[in-house]
Amino acid sequence: MLLRFEVGNHRSICEPVELSMVAMDKDRAAARQLEGLDDRVLTVAGIYGANGSGKTNLIDALAWLSHAVEVSLRAWEDSIPCDPFSFAAGTPRPSYFGIELVVHGVRYRYELEIDESRVVFEALYSYPNQRRRTMFERDGNDLIFRRGTRFTGGGRELITPTTLVLSAASRLTEEIDRVARWLRDVNCLDYWPRGLVPPEARLYRPGVRWSRHGWDNFLIDVFDETPSRSQQDGDRSAHKGHEQHRDLALAMLMFAGLGVQGVEVVDEASGRGRSGRRLRLLHDVAGDPHPLELGEESDGTLTWLGLMPELLAVLENGGLIVVDELDASLHPVISGNLVELFQDPSNNRHGAQIIFTTHDTSLLGRLNRDEVWITSKQRDGSTELKALSDYRSTSVRRSTNLERGYLQGRFGGVPVVDQYRVREALGVATHG
């Protein structure tokens, strides 16, 4: 589970900011107690702020780090595609990323400093029994591993000035690889750093969320009633697992209240003599099921379908999902129920976490003060990030109406609208 994420000198973020998933109000079911950890951990964080204040840039930083761990070994040869703060004065300084997480019951901290030409600093520390242990530490060209580390073969030779150690983790040790896999698997849904959108994303309707797994094919496989080879061979456990997965997927589909009562997979000829499959949703019309093609579904329905594969994955296995603009094309009731699904330990048994940006103030009624973060734009153009729980207690108590306080501008993050200039340009401004 994620404990903390820090970033500095990235896009609109100049000085380091920290997003923490550590609970302030600990006597709540939504605050999870992890073995060997004094702090309790949250499963939800909502980021608010005016347009242009840097909400998405915080998401971009997390996506950048996850993407870097995945691709630096094979894609970064002569330079690192960093994106430092544009308005910084003085000598250029490295961009910084820091993340603290719990994997397999052990707390780890990973730190990274980079510029366009090289990895300046990189380190991974573990905290078994609350005592820090250096897994590896890299300062420029000097790289040391913990004494006694045994490599699985050839990993160290792969590390160049522009390659992250974690990118070569599968060639290093099993413990380092566990941390690398967690970071690679952070699912920044529908978001790619530096505007890099993979070609398959363009197949979907503009503005509608999509899954990196291809949600249509994923759901076809889930709902297909045709027995798989393992089922045909008599693997009862595989058949039972498929049924449970299908039941959960259908429950998630009906959870959204879209009027869907079932799913059917239709076989069809797709040209050149090949057979294909397509998905249709069965809608409840006067008590009878009526199929509707996906191209006829609403943006809200397609958005939910795009979310479902990733939601199913994290709820079944644990992990972190990050969504920019959670409220896009989703009704506030659906967004609110989704937040509560992650908060409830009886439903979220594996500690899955969700971090999202939103403008939907109605969600503040579902969030505790330590689950709300606010971005604001400073005079130098940089982003400031503050937890709502950091405001003095007279402003934010546990019983505070967060939605009303936010809209009143008591916590910042609300756009300042200059109507006068618009009215003047339209020729309707009055002069006193």
C-alpha positions in Angstrom: 0.0 0.0 0.0 1.1 3.5 -0.7 2.1 5.6 2.4 3.5 8.8 0.9 4.5 10.2 -2.5 6.7 13.3 -3.0 7.7 15.2 -6.1 9.7 18.4 -6.8 10.7 20.3 -9.9 8.2 18.5 -12.2 6.0 20.5 -14.5 4.2 23.1 -12.4 5.5 21.7 -9.1 8.6 23.6 -8.1 9.3 23.0 -4.4 8.7 19.5 -3.2 5.1 18.6 -2.2 3.9 15.5 -0.5 0.7 13.5 -0.8 0.2 11.2 2.3 -2.1 8.3 2.7 -1.4 8.1 6.4 -4.6 8.7 8.4 -4.9 11.6 10.8 -8.3 10.5 12.3 -7.3 6.9 13.2 -10.5 5.7 15.0 -12.3 4.9 11.7 -12.9 1.7 9.9 -11.6 3.3 6.7 -8.2 3.8 8.3 -6.4 0.4 7.9 -4.0 -1.0 10.5 -1.1 -2.7 8.8 1.0 -5.3 10.7 4.3 -3.8 12.0 3.2 -0.2 11.2 2.3 2.3 13.9 0.4 4.5 11.5 -3.0 3.7 9.9 -3.3 3.9 6.2 -6.1 5.4 4.0 -7.4 3.8 0.8 -8.8 7.0 -0.7 -7.4 10.4 -1.6 -9.3 13.1 -3.5 -7.5 16.1 -5.0 -9.4 19.4 -5.5 -8.3 22.7 -6.9 -9.0 25.3 -9.6 -8.3 24.7 -13.3 -4.6 25.2 -13.9 -3.6 24.8 -10.3 -1.6 21.6 -10.8 -4.0 18.7 -9.9 -3.2 16.8 -13.1 0.5 17.5 -12.7 0.6 15.6 -9.5 -1.0 12.7 -11.2 1.5 13.1 -14.1 4.4 12.8 -11.6 3.1 9.5 -10.3 2.5 8.3 -13.8 5.9 9.4 -14.8 7.6 7.5 -12.0 5.7 4.3 -12.8 6.4 4.6 -16.5 10.1 5.3 -15.8 10.5 2.1 -13.8 8.8 0.2 -16.7 10.7 1.6 -19.7 14.0 3.3 -18.8 16.0 0.0 -19.4 14.8 -0.4 -23.0 13.8 3.2 -24.0 16.2 5.7 -22.4 19.6 5.6 -24.2 21.1 9.1 -24.4 18.7 11.2 -22.4 15.9 11.2 -19.8 12.5 12.7 -20.8 12.1 14.8 -17.6 9.8 17.8 -17.5 11.2 20.3 -14.9 9.4 23.4 -13.7 9.5 26.0 -16.5 9.9 29.2 -14.5 12.7 28.2 -12.1 15.4 30.9 -11.7 19.1 30.3 -11.1 21.1 27.1 -11.6 19.1 24.1 -12.9 18.5 21.5 -10.3 17.4 17.8 -10.6 13.8 16.7 -10.5 13.0 14.7 -7.3 10.7 11.8 -6.7 10.2 9.9 -3.4 7.7 7.2 -2.6 7.1 5.2 0.6 5.1 2.0 0.4 4.4 -1.3 2.1 4.9 -4.5 0.0 4.5 -8.0 1.5 4.3 -6.5 5.0 7.6 -4.6 4.7 7.9 -0.8 4.5 10.2 0.6 1.7 11.3 4.0 0.6 12.5 4.8 -2.9 14.2 8.1 -3.8 15.2 9.3 -7.3 16.8 12.5 -8.6 17.3 13.0 -12.3 18.1 15.6 -14.9 18.0 15.3 -18.7 21.4 13.6 -19.0 21.6 11.2 -16.1 20.4 9.7 -12.9 21.9 11.9 -10.2 20.8 9.9 -7.2 18.7 6.7 -6.6 18.2 4.6 -3.5 16.0 2.0 -2.0 15.6 1.5 1.7 13.7 -1.2 3.6 12.5 -1.0 7.2 12.2 -4.4 8.7 11.5 -4.2 12.4 11.4 -0.4 12.1 15.2 -0.2 11.4 16.4 1.2 8.1 18.4 -1.1 5.8 20.0 0.1 2.5 19.0 -2.2 -0.4 21.0 -0.1 -2.8 22.3 3.5 -3.1 23.5 5.2 -6.2 25.2 8.6 -6.2 26.3 9.6 -9.7 28.5 6.8 -11.0 28.9 5.2 -7.6 26.5 2.3 -7.0 26.5 0.1 -3.9 24.2 -2.8 -2.9 23.6 -4.2 0.5 26.4 -6.6 1.6 25.6 -10.2 0.7 23.3 -9.2 -2.2 23.2 -12.0 -4.8 22.1 -11.2 -8.3 20.0 -13.5 -10.5 22.4 -12.8 -13.4 23.7 -9.9 -15.4 21.6 -7.2 -13.8 24.3 -4.8 -12.7 25.8 -4.6 -16.2 22.5 -3.3 -17.6 22.6 -0.1 -15.5 23.7 2.9 -17.5 23.7 6.6 -16.5 20.2 6.9 -17.9 18.8 3.6 -16.6 17.0 3.2 -13.3 18.2 0.4 -11.1 14.6 -0.6 -10.5 14.2 -1.1 -14.3 16.7 -3.9 -14.1 15.2 -5.3 -10.9 14.1 -8.6 -12.5 17.9 -9.3 -13.0 18.8 -8.2 -9.5 17.1 -9.6 -6.3 13.6 -10.9 -5.7 13.1 -8.3 -2.9 14.0 -5.4 -5.2 11.9 -6.8 -8.0 8.8 -6.9 -5.7 9.1 -3.1 -5.2 9.7 -2.5 -8.9 6.6 -4.6 -9.8 4.5 -2.6 -7.4 5.6 0.6 -9.0 5.2 -0.7 -12.5 1.7 -1.8 -11.7 0.4 1.5 -10.4 -2.5 2.1 -12.8 -2.8 5.7 -13.8 -6.0 5.0 -15.8 -6.3 6.7 -19.1 -3.3 8.9 -18.4 0.2 8.8 -19.9 2.9 11.2 -18.9 4.1 14.0 -21.3 1.0 13.5 -23.4 2.2 10.1 -24.8 -1.1 8.4 -25.7 -0.7 4.9 -27.1 -2.3 4.2 -30.5 -5.0 1.8 -29.1 -6.4 4.7 -27.0 -7.5 6.4 -30.2 -9.9 3.6 -31.1 -12.3 4.7 -28.4 -14.8 7.6 -28.5 -13.0 10.9 -27.6 -13.5 11.8 -23.9 -14.5 8.3 -22.9 -12.2 6.5 -20.6 -10.4 3.4 -21.8 -8.4 0.6 -20.1 -4.8 -0.2 -20.9 -6.0 -3.8 -21.0 -8.6 -3.0 -23.7 -11.8 -3.1 -21.7 -14.0 -4.5 -24.5 -11.8 -7.6 -25.0 -11.4 -8.0 -21.3 -15.1 -7.9 -20.6 -15.8 -10.2 -23.5 -13.4 -12.8 -22.0 -15.1 -12.3 -18.6 -18.7 -12.7 -19.8 -18.1 -15.3 -22.5 -20.1 -18.5 -21.6 -18.0 -20.6 -23.9 -16.0 -23.1 -21.8 -12.3 -22.4 -21.8 -9.7 -25.1 -22.6 -9.0 -25.5 -18.9 -12.7 -25.9 -18.2 -13.0 -28.4 -21.0 -10.1 -30.4 -19.5 -11.9 -30.6 -16.2 -10.1 -27.9 -14.2 -12.9 -27.2 -11.8 -10.9 -24.6 -9.8 -10.4 -22.6 -13.0 -14.1 -22.9 -13.9 -15.1 -21.8 -10.4 -12.6 -18.8 -10.5 -14.1 -17.7 -13.9 -17.6 -17.9 -12.5 -16.6 -15.8 -9.4 -14.9 -13.3 -11.6 -17.9 -13.0 -13.9 -20.3 -12.6 -10.9 -18.1 -9.8 -9.6 -17.9 -8.1 -12.9 -21.7 -8.3 -13.3 -22.2 -7.0 -9.8 -19.9 -4.0 -10.6 -21.8 -3.3 -13.7 -25.1 -3.3 -11.9 -23.5 -1.3 -9.0 -23.4 1.8 -11.3 -27.2 1.9 -11.6 -27.1 2.1 -15.4 -30.3 0.0 -15.8 -28.2 -3.0 -17.0 -29.4 -6.4 -15.9 -27.0 -8.6 -17.9 -24.4 -9.0 -20.7 -24.3 -11.1 -23.8 -21.4 -12.1 -26.1 -22.4 -12.4 -29.7 -20.4 -14.3 -32.3 -20.1 -12.8 -35.7 -18.2 -13.0 -38.9 -15.6 -10.2 -39.1 -14.4 -10.5 -42.7 -11.8 -12.7 -44.5 -13.7 -15.7 -43.1 -12.7 -15.0 -39.5 -15.1 -15.2 -36.6 -15.3 -12.5 -34.0 -17.1 -11.6 -30.8 -18.7 -8.5 -29.6 -20.3 -7.4 -26.3 -23.8 -6.2 -25.9 -25.4 -4.9 -22.7 -28.9 -6.1 -21.7 -31.1 -3.2 -20.5 -34.2 -3.7 -18.3 -37.1 -2.3 -20.3 -40.5 -2.9 -18.6 -39.1 -6.0 -16.9 -37.7 -7.5 -20.1 -34.0 -7.6 -21.3 -33.3 -5.6 -24.4 -29.7 -5.7 -26.0 -28.0 -2.5 -27.0 -24.8 -2.3 -29.0 -21.8 -0.5 -27.4 -21.8 2.2 -30.0 -25.3 3.1 -28.9 -24.4 3.4 -25.2 -24.0 6.7 -23.4 -20.6 8.2 -22.5 -21.3 7.5 -18.9 -21.9 3.8 -19.5 -18.7 3.6 -21.6 -16.8 5.5 -19.0 -17.9 3.0 -16.4 -17.0 0.1 -18.7 -13.5 1.6 -19.1 -13.0 1.8 -15.3 -14.3 -1.7 -14.6 -11.3 -3.9 -15.6 -8.9 -1.9 -13.5 -11.3 -1.7 -10.6 -11.9 -5.4 -10.7 -8.1 -6.0 -10.7 -7.3 -3.8 -7.7 -10.3 -4.9 -5.6 -9.4 -8.6 -6.2 -5.7 -8.3 -5.8 -4.9 -5.0 -4.1 -2.9 -2.2 -5.6 -3.2 1.5 -6.5 -5.5 3.0 -9.2 -5.1 6.7 -10.1 -7.9 8.5 -12.0 -7.7 12.0 -13.3 -11.1 13.7 -13.3 -13.1 10.9 -11.6 -16.3 12.8 -12.2 -15.9 12.9 -16.0 -19.1 11.5 -17.5 -20.0 9.8 -14.2 -23.1 10.7 -12.1 -22.1 12.0 -8.6 -24.0 9.1 -7.0 -21.8 6.6 -8.9 -18.6 8.4 -7.9 -19.7 8.6 -4.3 -20.6 4.9 -4.1 -17.3 4.1 -5.7 -15.4 6.1 -3.0 -17.3 4.3 -0.3 -16.6 0.9 -1.9 -12.9 1.6 -1.4 -13.3 2.9 2.1 -15.3 -0.1 3.3 -12.9 -2.9 4.6 -15.7 -5.5 4.2 -15.8 -4.8 0.4 -12.2 -3.8 -0.1 -10.5 -6.7 1.7 -7.1 -6.4 0.0 -6.5 -2.7 0.8 -6.9 -1.4 -2.8 -6.3 2.3 -3.0 -7.7 5.0 -5.2 -6.3 8.5 -5.8 -8.3 10.9 -8.0 -8.7 14.5 -9.0 -12.2 16.0 -9.2 -14.3 19.1 -9.2 -17.3 17.3 -7.8 -17.9 19.0 -4.5 -20.7 16.6 -3.6 -17.9 13.9 -3.0 -16.7 16.0 0.0 -19.7 14.7 1.9 -18.2 11.1 1.5 -14.7 12.1 2.4 -13.0 12.6 5.7 -10.8 15.7 6.2 -7.6 13.6 5.9 -8.7 12.2 2.5 -9.0 15.6 0.9 -6.1 17.5 -0.7 -6.2 20.9 -2.3 -3.9 22.4 -5.0 -3.4 26.1 -5.5 -1.4 28.2 -7.9 1.3 30.5 -6.4 2.4 33.9 -7.7 5.4 32.3 -9.4 3.2 29.9 -11.2 4.1 26.9 -9.0 1.8 24.4 -7.4 1.2 24.2 -3.7 -0.4 21.1 -2.3 -2.1 21.0 1.2 -4.0 18.5 3.1 -7.4 19.7 4.4 -6.4 18.2 7.8 -3.4 20.6 7.9 -5.7 23.6 8.3 -6.0 24.9 11.8 -8.6 23.0 13.8 -10.9 26.1 14.1 -11.3 25.9 10.3 -11.7 22.2 9.8 -13.1 20.0 12.5 -14.2 16.4 11.9 -17.8 17.6 11.9 -17.2 20.4 9.4 -19.4 20.6 6.3 -16.5 20.3 3.9 -18.4 21.0 0.7 -19.8 24.3 2.1 -16.5 25.3 3.4 -14.7 24.6 0.1 -17.2 26.4 -2.0 -16.9 29.4 0.4 -13.2 29.5 -0.4 -12.2 28.8 3.2 -9.5 26.3 2.1 -8.4 27.9 -1.2 -8.5 25.9 -4.4 -11.5 27.8 -5.8 -11.1 29.8 -9.0 -11.3 33.6 -8.8 -13.7 34.7 -11.5 -13.4 38.2 -13.0 -16.9 38.8 -14.4 -16.3 42.6 -14.8 -13.7 42.3 -17.6 -16.0 40.0 -19.6 -19.0 42.2 -19.1 -16.9 45.2 -20.1 -15.7 43.5 -23.3 -19.3 42.7 -24.1 -20.2 46.3 -23.5 -22.6 45.6 -20.6 -20.3 46.7 -17.7 -21.6 49.5 -15.6 -19.5 52.3 -14.4 -20.0 54.0 -11.1 
